[in-house]
Amino acid sequence: MPPSLVFHCLVILVALLVTGCASTPTYTFYTLSAMQAVDEKLPTVYRSNNATISVNLVSFPSYLDRPQIVTRPTAHTLVIHEFQRWGGSLEDDFMRVLGENLSILLNTQHIFLPRQNASFTIDYRVAIDVKRFDGNLGEQIVLDVDWMIITQENKERAVIRKSVIREAVDSSDYEPLVSAKSKAVEKLSHEIADLIWKIQNN
């Protein structure tokens, strides 16, 4: 093979490799934000007298147990976005943000999440059963949760609630979708904090 032809083939090969590398999609990672990172103004604080609260997750949708962001374009279809991913586990992120929000709203540092050992007597036990936590780009997200609160004083009496929270997704980008999810968790946090405050002040 003539040297000029070999050189020409090498040039084409290098060009193909460079083009292939340039067109390879990159991963983008996202995380939910607690309310102090979402709003500059601090939320209204329910005075809980530094109550000790245990927050436990009963269940989380199995189709969300993956690193990729999942959207629901129709009632019966799910889309897994390979290159748009959570920085960690969405389930853990959900619980972390919920715990941080409750700590702010109830003005207490005694919030215990799953796998954390409580070194205090638990005043309120919150059980969370997430039925749905998804949506679609440019439309809305839906957080469907059954939850209950059990008090230390009356362990046989559970206050049971259902929350279906919808948040608009401002555009077809992924960051507004994640932001809407954070806002939905914030609204759920307000509902739980409000009920704890009411129970304590009855």
Protein Blocks (a to p, Z undefined) as FASTA:
>chain_A
ZZklmmmmmmmmmmmmmmmmmmpccddddddddfklmpmbdcddddehhpacddddfbdc
fklncfbdcddfbfkbccddfklccfbdfklmmmmmmmmmmmmmnopabbcdehiacfbd
cfbdcddddfbdcddehiaccdddddddddfklmmbccddddddddddfblcfklmmmmm
mmmmmmmmmmmmmmmmmmmmZZ
